[in-house]
Amino acid sequence: MNAWSRGSFSAWLRNAHSCLSSIAPPAAAAGNKDVTSRVFPEMNHLFVHDPVGFPGNYTKLVNPRVEPEVVGAVAEWLLKRMR
């Protein structure tokens, strides 16, 4: 089992939640009045479904497009702020 096995990716995902919780408070303290952070499980940093998370597998991804869930979340976030 290598470092990018399913178990390691799960550990990374738990760490992602921890990292986000350490980013939002300083962003708000710096004067940002509207700070939102969110983890999209089993998606990589490109917002593509990637259950393994190993960069060497990018060419093996079934659908290398930004997931509709992410596009919808961003659209909702923008719509709430533009009204």
Residue, then its C-alpha position, 0 to 999 in steps of 0.5 A: m500500500n502506498a502513501w496515496s492509498r484509500g486510507s491515506f486519502s481519508a486521513w488527508l480529507r480529515n486534515a482538510h477539514s482541520c486546515l479549513s478551520s484554521i484558514a477561515p478565522p484569520a481571513a475574517a480577522a483580516g477584515n473579510k466580512d464574508v468568509t466561506s469554506r467548504v470541503f467537497p469529499e473525494m474531490n481533488h484540488l481541481f474539484v474533480h471527483d478523485p477518490v484516490g487523490f494521487p496526481g499520477n492518476y489524473t489521466k485515469l480519471v473517468n470525468p476530468r471536469v469540475e463536478p456539477e456540485v461545485v459549480g452549483a455551490v459557487a453559483e448559489w454563493l454568488l447569487k446570494r451575494m449579488r441580490 
